[in-house]
Amino acid sequence: MSTSAASNSFPDSGNVSRSVLPDGTILLVRENPVSPAVVVQGAVLAGAVDDPPDRPGLCRFTAECLTRGTQQRSAAELYELVESVGGSLGVGAGLHTIRFGAKCLSDDLQMIVELVSEVLHSPSFPATEIERVRGEIITELEERDNDTRSVTDLAFRKLAYPEDHPYSRPADGEKETVAGFTRDDVQHFFHSLVRQRPAIISVVGNLRKDAVEKLFVPLWSMNARTADPAPLPECARPDGRRETYRVIPGKVQVDLAWGTIGPPRNHPDFVPASVANLILGGFGLMGRLGQKVREELGLAYYAASRVNAGLGAGPWVCVAGVAAEHYREAVSAIEKEVASLRETPVPEDELEDCKSHLIGSLPLKLESNEGVASIMSEIEIYRLGWDYLHRFADLVNAVTAEDIRRVIRAYFEPDRAVLAGSGPEVPE
C-alpha cells in the first residue's frame, strides 16, 4: 500500500466518533467491519508523577491491584469470565497515565465493557491480593536492581533531573517503599486520583458507534472527572557534566547511557529530533552509532539512541553494551558521532532515507485494531489534532539538514551531558 493510499484510512475526525461521557471521560470509537474482534484501550491521567516523593511506586502498585478483585466479583471470577470468551483484560501504570486494555469478539463487548468499568470504578483491594501484588513487585524490583540496563536507566534519570522532579524517581518504586504500602495508601491514591482524573477510552473493531456509546454511558456517569493533572516542575538541563557508575558484582557487560533531556512529545522539535535520532542511532543497523561504535570500531555489543518523549521532556540518550575495558573508548566514540552531527550537515541521501523510513513506518502501526486504538489515544492525550496523521508526512519532509544540526546543538551540549553506567569494575 502506498503512503497516499494508506493516508485515506488514517484515523481522523471523519471516521472517528468523539463524544464525552457523563463523567467527562472522552470516548473515541472507530468502526472496522472487516475485523471480528473489538479492542478497548484507554488511559486515566494519573501516573507515577503523582506518587508522593517519599513513596515512589504507589501508582504502579495501585494499578496492579485494580484487576485483583472488585466489589462485584473476586480476581478469580474476573479472569474466568474474561477467559471464558477468549478475551483479555489488563491494567498497567506509566509516568503520566494508568493504561487499561481489553480485547474480545464483538458479541462479548457488553460483558467486557462492564468488567472494565468494575475494575476502574469499584475495585475491592482484598488484603490477600495486596500482599500477592507486593510480593510480585518486590521480586521484579530485585531482578531490576541486578539488571545493568535498568540500573543505568534509573541512574541516568536521577542525575539528569532535579531532585524534586518526578522523572528523577523510580516509577516502579524501591523495595523499601513497596514493602511499606498499606491498603489505606492504595485506596487513597485510587479515590483521590484514579477516580477523579480525566480519562480517555478508544474502541476499535466490528461495532457500531452509537451502540458503543450506549454501552458506556450508564457505566461512566457516577462522578465528574474534573481534577486536572498538576503541571510538572521545570527541568532545565544540568549546568555541567555529570557522571556516575555503579559496580554490580558478577556482571561481565557494562551498559551505559550518555545524553541529555529531549523535547516533549507535543513540542515542535519532536519531529526533527525523531529524524535526528534515526540518523544517530535508529536507522538500519542502529544508525551512525551502530555503524561506527559497533561495526567499525568493534567497541560494543550494541549501540543505539532513543528519544523518550511524553507529556514532559524525557531523556534523549545514546546507549551501548560494552566490555569493561572498552567503556571509556566507547563513550568517546559516541561523543564524536554526536559532535559530527553538530558540526557537519547530514548528506541528502542519508537524510531522505531516514525520512522515508519514518513516514513509511506510520501505516504499519495502523495494521491492527490495537495500533489504531493506541494512536487515537495518543492524538487525544498529546492534543496533536485529528489531522495530525495526514500532516505527519509533510512535517517529516520539511526537516532539513540544518534542522538536524539545530536540534542536536540545542539538546546535546557536550559540557552539560550526563553519563551513567553499571556493570563490572572498569579500568581508570
C-alpha positions, 0 to 999 in steps of 0.5 A: 500500500502506498503512503497516499493510499494508506493516508485515506484510512488514517484515523481522523475526525471523519471516521472517528466518533468523539463524544464525552461521557457523563463523567467527562471521560472522552470516548473515541470509537472507530468502526472496522467491519472487516475485523471480528474482534473489538479492542478497548484501550484507554488511559486515566491521567494519573501516573507515577508523577503523582506518587508522593516523593517519599513513596515512589511506586504507589501508582504502579502498585495501585494499578496492579491491584485494580484487576485483583478483585472488585466489589462485584466479583473476586480476581478469580471470577474476573479472569474466568469470565474474561477467559471464558470468551477468549478475551483479555483484560489488563491494567498497567501504570506509566509516568503520566497515565494508568493504561487499561486494555481489553480485547474480545469478539464483538458479541462479548463487548457488553460483558467486557465493557462492564468488567472494565468499568468494575475494575476502574470504578469499584475495585475491592483491594482484598488484603490477600491480593495486596500482599500477592501484588507486593510480593510480585513487585518486590521480586521484579524490583530485585531482578531490576536492581541486578539488571545493568540496563535498568540500573543505568536507566534509573541512574541516568534519570536521577542525575539528569533531573532535579531532585524534586522532579518526578522523572528523577524517581523510580516509577516502579518504586524501591523495595523499601517503599513497596514493602511499606504500602498499606491498603489505606495508601492504595485506596487513597491514591485510587479515590483521590486520583484514579477516580477523579482524573480525566480519562480517555477510552478508544474502541476499535473493531466490528461495532457500531458507534452509537451502540458503543456509546450506549454501552458506556454511558450508564457505566461512566456517569457516577462522578465528574472527572474534573481534577486536572493533572498538576503541571510538572516542575521545570527541568532545565538541563544540568549546568555541567557534566555529570557522571556516575557508575555503579559496580554490580558484582558478577556482571561481565557487560557494562551498559551505559547511557550518555545524553541529555533531556529531549523535547516533549512529545507535543513540542515542535522539535519532536519531529526533527529530533525523531529524524535526528535520532534515526540518523544517530542511532535508529536507522538500519543497523542502529544508525551512525552509532551502530555503524561506527561504535559497533561495526567499525570500531568493534567497541560494543555489543550494541549501540543505539539512541532513543528519544523518550518523549511524553507529556514532559521532556524525557531523556534523549540518550545514546546507549551501548553494551560494552566490555569493561575495558572498552567503556571509556573508548566507547563513550568517546566514540559516541561523543564524536558521532554526536559532535559530527552531527553538530558540526557537519550537515547530514548528506541528502541521501542519508537524510531522505532515507531516514525520512522515508523510513519514518513516514513509511513506518506510520501505516504499519502501526495502523495494521491492527485494531490495537495500533489504531486504538493506541494512536487515537489515544495518543492524538487525544492525550498529546492534543496533536489534532485529528489531522495530525496523521495526514500532516505527519508526512509533510512535517517529516519532509520539511526537516532539513539538514540544518534542522538536524544540526539545530536540534542536536546543538540545542539538546546535546551540549557536550559540557552539560551531558550526563553519563551513567553506567553499571556493570563490572569494575572498569579500568581508570 
